Amino acid sequence: MSALFESNISKGRRIAGLIVSILPSLMIAFSGFSKVTKADEMVQNMSAVGLGDKVVLIGAIELIALALYWIPKTSSLGFALMASYAGGIIAIELTGGAPPLPGLMVAVLFYVGTYLRKPSLSGLGI
């Protein structure tokens, strides 16, 4: 495997995979930085679901998982952590009575982007 993609895939697929992977990465990076810096809106939202006192910790976990996803040697671990984190987003949204669309969008974009860039990492075996 090369740095960000497998060598046996086409250039177009690599580019598409990078674009699709960057979109949820930017969402998670923004969310993580907002939590680490204790942005008022983020603290209010996290407090509403009972996690206001853990906002910085959750933001740090987001940023660490995202970094692991983009570091070639740790991308497998990073992908597993990002998939788990997306599941947590969905669970919190459902528990709070909100539609799980943001969490589903992040999960789908991470899976599709990873599948396009690194089919073996996606676990789909296609």
Phi, psi and omega in degrees: 000144174268190188302306187241357183203165176277147186284344184270013179249158184289161179297319179298319179293321178299313181296315178300318179297320178295315180298312182293328179285329182289325182302305179291333178296319178294321178298313181292320178298314178299315179298314181298314179295323178297323179286315182297324180272004179054050176301136186308312182298321180293318179296319178297314180297317181290326177294326180297333179254013175083017182241020183300326181280351181246016187298318181292317178300314180296319177297318179296320178298318177303311184292322178294314179298320179295318177298317179298326179297323184268349176277121187308317184288342182243014185296329177296313177296316179299320178296316179297319179293320180292321177296318178295318180296319177299322176297322177294321177300313181298316181297316180295319180296317179294320179297322180278359179082010179267154175293141185277021185302313180301316179295319177296319180297315179298314181298312182297316180296320177296316180296313182295314179299318179292319178299318181292321183277317185222081183305324182292331181284333183291339180080004181276341177066024181259000000 
